[in-house]
Amino acid sequence: MATSKLKKVYLCSECGYETSKWVGKCPDCGSWNTMTEEIKSAAPLKTNAGYCAAPAAVSLLSEVVSGEEIRYVTGIDEIDRVLGGGVVPGAAVLISGDPGIGKSTILLQMCRPLCEKLKILYVSGEESARQIKLRALRLGVTGENLLLLPANDLGQVLGTVAEIRPDLLIIDSIQTMNCAELASAPGSVTQIRECAQQLIRTAKEKEIPLFLVGHVNKDGVIAGPKILEHMVDTVLYFEGDRHLPYRILRAMKNRFGSTNEIGVFEMLESGLTQVENPSMMLLSGRPENVSGTCVTCVLEGSRPLLAEVQALVSKSAYPVPKRTANGLDFNRAAMLLAVLDKRSGYPFAALDAYINVVGGLRLDEPAVDLALAFSLVSNLTDTPIRDSIAVFGEIGLAGEIRTVGRAQARVSEAYRLGFRTVVLPKQNAAQIKTGQMPELTLVPLRSVTEIGTVLGTGGSRR
């Protein structure tokens, strides 16, 4: 048999697209200057049409033990919630986020309660054992079952796993792992794909939970081929400004639990601390008697959260008015400004509009529409919204207020935190049970033309 030859290919570092010639723009994902040179082996193809491998063992579905009830509880409630109740044996979890956001910190803190019952192998390709020890002392992490391996050679890592057989494996980070059989450099598309594939295969075969730390690129997307996110069972993403104390751990994908669940943490000198009442945290420091600020209730997975939406409108100094939206979808905000201008007669078309969600939270739910509209009208008319009012509802292009899901949970959360008046869609108001909320006042709305009436500035301007 002829020996395999080496050939030069170009791979896109964003999506993994492969081509034999260098191009400035990736034909698949459209990214510029992402094609990197790789050397790969051109192995001879199997020409025997009758070739087949040895048969694999098969199992009846009725005989397979699901083991769904077997989960390793981390002892950190916010992590367990995001993971769907704990760590599933054999699951591959990818955790990513901006540099300095707390990825390595939260994994090392997770080892503290798990070390009491599990043998953990912490593989670090970025730090030495002494550096990890210093961070562990600061976080108060101790335990005889936590084993450290400063290495980035994949073969050495797999050999160590086969020898000591840990109960949990942490790789920090997957971009630093290097397979000696490949000629490409660590961090390349080929290296990340091959290293992740072998680590995940080992985790599945030996029923070892695997945590992979992944870097992000300049656009905030997980670095490496997109297939990396498809190979793992769970993708966790750390959100938040690293210059602010609060962090949000969000499940972007989870084969063993609900997606879009979040965990809220606060970064202190002693590490990441759970925030048991995130709604109170997001509303702390709220100004009083100031126009342009409104409280809304959104759903993050199964958890209702109260958040503060702020808006500021002013006379524009530009030929085209400026719009800025932090924490909200820009196109959604522009649509709501157009609806208020067209349906209610408020002159937003000629004004600059600045929109912000306090606390670094990202709100993608349509139920925030009505609160944003209240903030915009409040600031335009310089009319403060009473501190006891919470608002939620979706707005359509005709200016109608549309129903949203789980209205009862939203109202109950607002009432628990002291909000006694809730503005909501008229269809949802008929579904609310107020038996255990005697002081609650519901204000049902059918159209954005009624916003001025609630604020006390009159109805529609048209």
Helices and strands as residue ranges (DSSP letters): E 5-12, E 18-19, E 35-42, G 61-63, H 77-83, E 92-97, H 103-114, E 120-124, H 129-139, E 146-150, H 154-164, E 168-172, G 174-176, H 189-206, E 210-214, H 227-231, E 234-239, E 246-254, E 262-268, E 271-274, H 278-283, E 293-300, E 303-315, E 323-326, H 330-339, I 340-344, G 348-350, E 351-357, G 358-360, G 366-368, H 369-381, E 389-391, E 394-395, E 401-402, H 407-416, E 421-425, H 426-429, E 441-445, G 448-450, H 451-455
